[in-house]
Amino acid sequence: MAKQIIKIDVKAAKADITKLKADCLALGVFSNVKNSDLLNLLDARLDGAISRLKKIGDFKAAAGSSIFIYTHGKIAAERLLLIGLGEKKQASMDTFRQAASKAAFEAVNVKAKKLAVLLHYKESDTNFEKLGRILAEGIHFGGYRYDEFVTQQENGRSNSLSAVIVSDSAANVAKLNKGIKVGQIIGRAQNYARTLGNRPGNILYPAQFAAEARKVASSVPGLNCAILDEKKLAQKKMGGILSVGQGATHKPRMIILKYSPRKKKGTPIALVGKAITFDSGGISLKPAADMHEMKMDMTGGAAVLMTMEVIARLKLPVEVYGIICAAENRPDGGSYLPGDIITTFSGKTVEVLNTDAEGRIVLCDGLQQARVLKCKTVIDLATLTGACVVALGKHKAGLFSNDEKLAEKLKAAAKDSGEPLWRLPLGPEYSDEIKGKIADLKNIGSRWGGASTAAAFLGEFVAGLKWAHLDIAPKMDASEPMKKYAEPGSIGFGVRLLCSFLMNEVL
């Protein structure tokens, strides 16, 4: 194996930008800001290079745009990277996260080892601690590359990227560094979730996912891990996850992580993740085109795993269970069949009409496990339906919930984390579609509203619980406009979102 995750370290410092030695000096520019002392200073040192760019129209500072200026020794940095922030009145904290991602993304592209990000945002109400966290998350996100199995790298990238965020205020530097510590933990966790998502099914299968979970749990105090193999799943009569995985060479696993701090707030929260390490569709085989992307059908499980690591490292005062339902869905002589009736862990029976609607079948056992563990609040994450992608495009994940307060908290966390959600409907009309005649439930409804009928199916297993379902299929991988600042492949969606939700819970 060759290189994979780049080692990224971020800190904040007060420094003279003209004397700051770096391979790349990045500066965010608002498109509607005419004058800036910082821009004017750099422009003067670079003999009007920035003014010339503006005059000929090569750089208009539109959001997501960027351009390099080579400094030819006129300042200490080798390159100046101008990054468009768009209009100032439309800026949000996520604008700066994306700009930091863009800076790191382009720095890695030019094989930079040291990146300096200039911070000249001086609004009086700026939360610099939060800004530090966001910038660190962004630098980690943009600096990520996945080339774990590339054996020949004649034009290879650097193994590490050292980033410094520059401010002209010592007080702000202290606040930034406090936030950066949290942002680095979250950024590294999200990037490892991306690596898990990018690994192919012959490398990351249920037992190997379980081994990764054990490794993560052993790396941080306060995090425990239990694994249910196929024998233990059978003893507990978890017929959902066993049925989905019964045709695969690699048998299913349920991974149960527990974080229990000494001082706790509230009742335990459960995070339940779908981890289909490869989804062929089973007997209801998917089309061949793009089937290779189904190695990322375990994105929800990866997000749960790495969120559990983050909260343990941050020592949040809330008890959390992470329940990961890991299986392969493959066609085989022993695979479960359309028409089969299975008995789930809850005792409810399900008629299988389509073996490619497998995620809800493994998740229903995970949701019941959360009930057994006496969790009153449950959030599940799953790349569950193509119907959600049809409904929302590749821009937002779907949110379903039976509790208004929980839904609002998740929407607030989505805004805070830059991982967007859009609430979609639940109701008896959708539940009626998955009621069975020869079993309690059917695993699919009609052709229409598939994201809502899938959520309604899961809702049958959470009566009496505060529950939210996140259909993250639209955000499984990098797409436009994210390709401007992110490597193709998994984006580890859900890690920042869940971390923001849990951090907000204990404020």
Secondary structure, 3 states (H helix, E strand, C coil): CCCCCCEEEEEEECCCCCCCCCCEEEEEEECCCCCCHHHHHHHHHCCCHHHHHHHHCCCCCCCCCEEEEECCCCCCCCEEEEEEEECHHHCCHHHHHHHHHHHHHHHHHCCCCEEEEECCCCCCCCCHHHHHHHHHHHHHHHHCCCCCCCCCCCCCCCCEEEEEEECCCHHHHHHHHHHHHHHHHHHHHHHHHHHHHHCCCCCCCHHHHHHHHHHHHHCCCCEEEEEECHHHHHHCCCHHHHHHHCCCCCCCEEEEEEECCCCCCCCCEEEEEEEEEEECCCCCCCCCCCHHHHHHCCHHHHHHHHHHHHHHHHCCCCCEEEEEEEEEECCCCCCCCCCCEEECCCCCEEECCCCCCCHHHHHHHHHHHHHHCCCCEEEEEECCCHHHHHHHCCCCEEEEECCHHHHHHHHHHHHHHCCCEEECCCCHHHHHHCECCCCCEECCCCCCCHHHHHHHHHHCCCCCCEEEEEECHHHCECCCCHHHCCCCCECCCCHHHHHHHHHHHCC
